[in-house]
Amino acid sequence: MRYSKQRTAILDFVRESCSHPTASEVYDGVRTNLPQISLGTVYRNLIQLCEAGMIAAVEVGDGPTRFDRRIDEHQHYRCRSCNKLFDVETPRNSLFTADLESSLPGTLEAYSAMFYGICEACQDRKDDMDSTRERKEPSC
């Protein structure tokens, strides 16, 4: 892969981000230093960086693709409230792989699982709101 200032800035942005940014978020972040860069350039470079194995794409189903600085085997947890993605460490023989491997028509090289729930920060906000409501409601 040839060097380009734009590609380097995009790669650096993704590698410095812990938030699994979308292409639009990468574009917004890179534009601060490269105001002339286009969204199309960001998309093309993100795809090339994924194909080169330098970053990973994370499909989230009903939302835009996210980009991950980590290319090692790991899974993700998505908060249903704030939509943040969190990395989850899963040992190779954990979850369902040990039972699943025997039923596959070949060898298992990798797998992807997405876990869903409400993150601690959103749960804390919900608990704070619930306790505030409880105090404001008159008792009967």
C-alpha positions as MATLAB code, in Angstrom:
seq = 'MRYSKQRTAILDFVRESCSHPTASEVYDGVRTNLPQISLGTVYRNLIQLCEAGMIAAVEVGDGPTRFDRRIDEHQHYRCRSCNKLFDVETPRNSLFTADLESSLPGTLEAYSAMFYGICEACQDRKDDMDSTRERKEPSC';
ca = [
       0.000    0.000    0.000;
       1.421    3.346   -1.021;
       1.856    6.157    1.455;
      -0.597    9.023    1.390;
      -1.092   11.825    3.867;
      -4.860   11.212    3.939;
      -4.558    7.465    4.530;
      -2.041    8.007    7.322;
      -4.326   10.554    9.011;
      -7.311    8.173    8.731;
      -5.326    5.228   10.098;
      -3.964    7.339   12.949;
      -7.455    8.556   13.854;
      -8.892    5.025   14.001;
      -5.886    3.669   15.915;
      -6.159    6.469   18.503;
      -9.901    5.978   18.958;
     -11.399    3.619   21.516;
     -14.942    4.379   20.381;
     -15.149    2.290   17.185;
     -15.879    5.343   14.995;
     -18.137    5.406   11.951;
     -16.833    6.698    8.614;
     -18.598   10.009    9.309;
     -16.877   10.314   12.688;
     -13.507    9.554   11.081;
     -14.248   12.183    8.429;
     -15.144   14.788   11.066;
     -12.022   13.975   13.084;
      -9.614   14.011   10.149;
     -11.061   17.217    8.688;
      -9.677   19.240   11.571;
      -6.155   18.718   10.163;
      -7.074   18.064    6.509;
     -10.008   20.383    5.718;
      -9.931   19.524    1.994;
     -10.465   15.771    2.474;
     -13.724   14.367    1.116;
     -16.039   11.815    2.693;
     -15.502    9.598   -0.364;
     -11.745    9.620    0.237;
     -12.326    8.592    3.846;
     -14.628    5.712    2.792;
     -12.204    4.435    0.133;
      -9.251    4.546    2.508;
     -11.151    2.845    5.330;
     -12.024   -0.007    2.964;
      -8.410   -0.272    1.778;
      -7.109   -0.267    5.352;
      -9.550   -3.064    6.249;
      -8.545   -5.087    3.179;
      -4.887   -4.654    4.158;
      -5.658   -5.969    7.661;
      -4.589   -2.758    9.369;
      -8.004   -2.057   10.940;
     -11.252   -4.027   11.157;
     -14.810   -3.252   10.114;
     -17.536   -4.029   12.651;
     -21.033   -4.528   11.263;
     -23.630   -3.508   13.819;
     -26.737   -4.556   11.926;
     -29.082   -1.582   12.001;
     -26.453    1.147   12.062;
     -23.456    2.311   10.095;
     -20.332    0.179    9.972;
     -17.883    0.952   12.746;
     -14.113    0.718   12.439;
     -11.942   -0.958   15.030;
      -8.281   -0.382   15.732;
      -8.037   -3.908   17.104;
      -7.554   -6.638   14.545;
      -7.111   -9.475   17.025;
      -9.922  -11.904   17.765;
     -12.399  -10.328   20.167;
     -16.122   -9.657   20.322;
     -18.253   -6.595   20.970;
     -20.946   -5.428   23.356;
     -23.374   -2.775   22.090;
     -25.359   -0.617   24.467;
     -28.986   -0.405   23.346;
     -29.318    3.011   24.971;
     -26.271    5.001   23.780;
     -25.176    2.656   20.916;
     -21.557    2.625   22.103;
     -19.477   -0.430   21.277;
     -17.230   -2.013   23.864;
     -14.547   -4.637   23.296;
     -15.170   -7.996   24.954;
     -12.404  -10.511   25.501;
     -13.534  -14.024   24.659;
     -11.149  -16.952   24.983;
     -11.070  -19.147   21.884;
     -12.788  -22.093   23.544;
     -15.404  -20.063   25.356;
     -19.057  -19.431   24.689;
     -20.470  -21.922   22.245;
     -17.389  -22.803   20.193;
     -16.526  -26.066   21.914;
     -20.010  -27.494   21.305;
     -20.432  -25.836   17.942;
     -17.185  -27.019   16.370;
     -18.261  -30.663   16.344;
     -21.363  -29.809   14.294;
     -19.608  -27.712   11.653;
     -18.877  -29.126    8.183;
     -15.254  -28.002    8.489;
     -12.807  -26.315   10.823;
     -13.628  -23.144   12.722;
     -11.215  -20.330   11.899;
     -13.023  -17.403   13.490;
     -16.401  -16.319   14.754;
     -18.185  -13.085   15.486;
     -20.739  -12.437   18.190;
     -22.413   -9.201   19.190;
     -23.662   -8.862   22.751;
     -26.419   -6.364   23.562;
     -27.542   -4.710   26.775;
     -27.418   -1.452   28.696;
     -23.926   -0.231   29.642;
     -23.115    0.749   33.209;
     -23.096    4.490   32.441;
     -26.575    4.364   30.886;
     -27.859    2.127   33.679;
     -26.521    4.599   36.266;
     -28.274    7.486   34.448;
     -31.514    5.470   34.346;
     -31.226    4.641   38.052;
     -30.605    8.339   38.847;
     -33.656    9.366   36.791;
     -35.821    6.692   38.423;
     -34.805    7.777   41.925;
     -35.463   11.444   41.040;
     -38.942   10.551   39.739;
     -39.667    8.510   42.853;
     -38.851   11.501   45.066;
     -41.045   13.877   43.041;
     -44.117   11.671   42.951;
     -46.484   12.259   45.868;
     -47.359    9.223   47.957;
     -51.022    8.290   48.033;
];
